[in-house]
Amino acid sequence: MGYVAPAIIQAWGVDKASLGPVLGAGMFGMLVGSLALSVLADRIGRRPVLIGASLFFAIIMLATAHVADIDQLMVMLHRRPCRPLAAVFTHGSIYL
């Protein structure tokens, strides 16, 4: 998200502060994912956790690709915790 934030700001005409909650949710998801998925991987194995995390991440990123403005991005963030959950499964699988 950090790489595309300048392009989103320019394309959607939003200020930098509007993307703060989105970026913060990603960092929170990284924290939870690295803690939770590593414990889960120790219990059931790294391969099933890595496959499940990759599949979930792909589904969430496909849904995020259809977002057209900052309001829809915030709805995905608050109503359906897609961004934090995507970060949980992505960054959690990195630490496996």
ChimeraX commands (.cxc) that place a marker at each C-alpha (Angstrom):
marker #1 position 0.00,0.00,0.00 radius 0.5
marker #1 position 2.86,2.35,0.72 radius 0.5
marker #1 position 4.06,2.14,-2.88 radius 0.5
marker #1 position 0.71,3.02,-4.41 radius 0.5
marker #1 position -0.33,5.66,-1.86 radius 0.5
marker #1 position 1.08,8.59,-3.89 radius 0.5
marker #1 position -0.75,7.37,-7.00 radius 0.5
marker #1 position -4.00,6.96,-5.06 radius 0.5
marker #1 position -3.64,10.46,-3.60 radius 0.5
marker #1 position -3.14,11.90,-7.07 radius 0.5
marker #1 position -5.79,9.82,-8.88 radius 0.5
marker #1 position -8.54,10.18,-6.28 radius 0.5
marker #1 position -7.66,13.70,-5.16 radius 0.5
marker #1 position -7.51,12.89,-1.44 radius 0.5
marker #1 position -5.14,14.22,1.19 radius 0.5
marker #1 position -2.41,12.17,2.81 radius 0.5
marker #1 position -4.20,12.02,6.16 radius 0.5
marker #1 position -7.11,10.13,4.57 radius 0.5
marker #1 position -4.88,7.14,3.90 radius 0.5
marker #1 position -3.52,7.03,7.45 radius 0.5
marker #1 position -6.11,4.57,8.79 radius 0.5
marker #1 position -5.59,2.28,5.81 radius 0.5
marker #1 position -1.83,2.17,6.29 radius 0.5
marker #1 position -2.24,1.78,10.06 radius 0.5
marker #1 position -4.55,-1.18,9.57 radius 0.5
marker #1 position -1.86,-2.87,7.51 radius 0.5
marker #1 position 0.70,-2.44,10.28 radius 0.5
marker #1 position -1.72,-3.79,12.88 radius 0.5
marker #1 position -2.42,-6.77,10.66 radius 0.5
marker #1 position 1.29,-7.43,10.34 radius 0.5
marker #1 position 1.62,-7.54,14.12 radius 0.5
marker #1 position -1.31,-9.90,14.59 radius 0.5
marker #1 position -0.35,-12.10,11.65 radius 0.5
marker #1 position 3.22,-12.60,12.72 radius 0.5
marker #1 position 2.09,-13.62,16.18 radius 0.5
marker #1 position -1.01,-15.68,15.38 radius 0.5
marker #1 position 0.03,-17.52,12.23 radius 0.5
marker #1 position 3.41,-18.55,13.58 radius 0.5
marker #1 position 1.71,-20.24,16.55 radius 0.5
marker #1 position -0.85,-21.85,14.25 radius 0.5
marker #1 position 1.91,-23.06,11.94 radius 0.5
marker #1 position 3.70,-24.68,14.86 radius 0.5
marker #1 position 0.54,-26.60,15.72 radius 0.5
marker #1 position -0.79,-27.73,12.34 radius 0.5
marker #1 position 2.24,-27.31,10.10 radius 0.5
marker #1 position 3.70,-24.56,8.00 radius 0.5
marker #1 position 2.52,-25.81,4.63 radius 0.5
marker #1 position -1.27,-25.72,5.30 radius 0.5
marker #1 position -0.98,-22.31,6.95 radius 0.5
marker #1 position 1.07,-20.92,4.08 radius 0.5
marker #1 position -1.35,-22.27,1.46 radius 0.5
marker #1 position -4.38,-20.96,3.35 radius 0.5
marker #1 position -2.80,-17.57,3.94 radius 0.5
marker #1 position -1.85,-17.23,0.27 radius 0.5
marker #1 position -5.35,-18.19,-0.89 radius 0.5
marker #1 position -7.04,-15.77,1.51 radius 0.5
marker #1 position -4.64,-12.99,0.50 radius 0.5
marker #1 position -5.41,-13.54,-3.20 radius 0.5
marker #1 position -9.16,-13.34,-2.59 radius 0.5
marker #1 position -8.87,-10.16,-0.54 radius 0.5
marker #1 position -6.56,-8.48,-3.05 radius 0.5
marker #1 position -8.94,-9.29,-5.90 radius 0.5
marker #1 position -11.73,-7.62,-3.92 radius 0.5
marker #1 position -9.52,-4.62,-3.19 radius 0.5
marker #1 position -8.74,-4.21,-6.90 radius 0.5
marker #1 position -12.37,-3.24,-7.54 radius 0.5
marker #1 position -12.30,-0.27,-5.14 radius 0.5
marker #1 position -12.91,2.99,-7.01 radius 0.5
marker #1 position -12.58,5.73,-4.35 radius 0.5
marker #1 position -11.48,6.43,-0.79 radius 0.5
marker #1 position -15.00,5.87,0.60 radius 0.5
marker #1 position -15.12,2.33,-0.76 radius 0.5
marker #1 position -11.63,1.72,0.58 radius 0.5
marker #1 position -12.75,2.85,4.04 radius 0.5
marker #1 position -15.87,0.65,3.85 radius 0.5
marker #1 position -13.66,-2.34,3.11 radius 0.5
marker #1 position -11.49,-1.32,6.03 radius 0.5
marker #1 position -14.22,-0.79,8.61 radius 0.5
marker #1 position -17.20,-2.92,7.61 radius 0.5
marker #1 position -15.23,-5.88,6.39 radius 0.5
marker #1 position -11.78,-5.92,7.91 radius 0.5
marker #1 position -10.16,-6.89,4.63 radius 0.5
marker #1 position -7.05,-4.77,4.83 radius 0.5
marker #1 position -6.01,-5.85,8.33 radius 0.5
marker #1 position -6.89,-9.46,7.55 radius 0.5
marker #1 position -4.96,-9.37,4.30 radius 0.5
marker #1 position -1.98,-8.05,6.22 radius 0.5
marker #1 position -2.43,-10.75,8.86 radius 0.5
marker #1 position -2.24,-13.53,6.30 radius 0.5
marker #1 position 0.41,-11.92,4.10 radius 0.5
marker #1 position 2.86,-10.83,6.71 radius 0.5
marker #1 position 2.12,-13.79,8.91 radius 0.5
marker #1 position 3.13,-16.11,6.12 radius 0.5
marker #1 position 6.37,-14.20,5.62 radius 0.5
marker #1 position 7.51,-15.14,9.11 radius 0.5
marker #1 position 6.77,-18.85,8.73 radius 0.5
marker link #1:1,2 radius 0.2
marker link #1:2,3 radius 0.2
marker link #1:3,4 radius 0.2
marker link #1:4,5 radius 0.2
marker link #1:5,6 radius 0.2
marker link #1:6,7 radius 0.2
marker link #1:7,8 radius 0.2
marker link #1:8,9 radius 0.2
marker link #1:9,10 radius 0.2
marker link #1:10,11 radius 0.2
marker link #1:11,12 radius 0.2
marker link #1:12,13 radius 0.2
marker link #1:13,14 radius 0.2
marker link #1:14,15 radius 0.2
marker link #1:15,16 radius 0.2
marker link #1:16,17 radius 0.2
marker link #1:17,18 radius 0.2
marker link #1:18,19 radius 0.2
marker link #1:19,20 radius 0.2
marker link #1:20,21 radius 0.2
marker link #1:21,22 radius 0.2
marker link #1:22,23 radius 0.2
marker link #1:23,24 radius 0.2
marker link #1:24,25 radius 0.2
marker link #1:25,26 radius 0.2
marker link #1:26,27 radius 0.2
marker link #1:27,28 radius 0.2
marker link #1:28,29 radius 0.2
marker link #1:29,30 radius 0.2
marker link #1:30,31 radius 0.2
marker link #1:31,32 radius 0.2
marker link #1:32,33 radius 0.2
marker link #1:33,34 radius 0.2
marker link #1:34,35 radius 0.2
marker link #1:35,36 radius 0.2
marker link #1:36,37 radius 0.2
marker link #1:37,38 radius 0.2
marker link #1:38,39 radius 0.2
marker link #1:39,40 radius 0.2
marker link #1:40,41 radius 0.2
marker link #1:41,42 radius 0.2
marker link #1:42,43 radius 0.2
marker link #1:43,44 radius 0.2
marker link #1:44,45 radius 0.2
marker link #1:45,46 radius 0.2
marker link #1:46,47 radius 0.2
marker link #1:47,48 radius 0.2
marker link #1:48,49 radius 0.2
marker link #1:49,50 radius 0.2
marker link #1:50,51 radius 0.2
marker link #1:51,52 radius 0.2
marker link #1:52,53 radius 0.2
marker link #1:53,54 radius 0.2
marker link #1:54,55 radius 0.2
marker link #1:55,56 radius 0.2
marker link #1:56,57 radius 0.2
marker link #1:57,58 radius 0.2
marker link #1:58,59 radius 0.2
marker link #1:59,60 radius 0.2
marker link #1:60,61 radius 0.2
marker link #1:61,62 radius 0.2
marker link #1:62,63 radius 0.2
marker link #1:63,64 radius 0.2
marker link #1:64,65 radius 0.2
marker link #1:65,66 radius 0.2
marker link #1:66,67 radius 0.2
marker link #1:67,68 radius 0.2
marker link #1:68,69 radius 0.2
marker link #1:69,70 radius 0.2
marker link #1:70,71 radius 0.2
marker link #1:71,72 radius 0.2
marker link #1:72,73 radius 0.2
marker link #1:73,74 radius 0.2
marker link #1:74,75 radius 0.2
marker link #1:75,76 radius 0.2
marker link #1:76,77 radius 0.2
marker link #1:77,78 radius 0.2
marker link #1:78,79 radius 0.2
marker link #1:79,80 radius 0.2
marker link #1:80,81 radius 0.2
marker link #1:81,82 radius 0.2
marker link #1:82,83 radius 0.2
marker link #1:83,84 radius 0.2
marker link #1:84,85 radius 0.2
marker link #1:85,86 radius 0.2
marker link #1:86,87 radius 0.2
marker link #1:87,88 radius 0.2
marker link #1:88,89 radius 0.2
marker link #1:89,90 radius 0.2
marker link #1:90,91 radius 0.2
marker link #1:91,92 radius 0.2
marker link #1:92,93 radius 0.2
marker link #1:93,94 radius 0.2
marker link #1:94,95 radius 0.2
marker link #1:95,96 radius 0.2
view
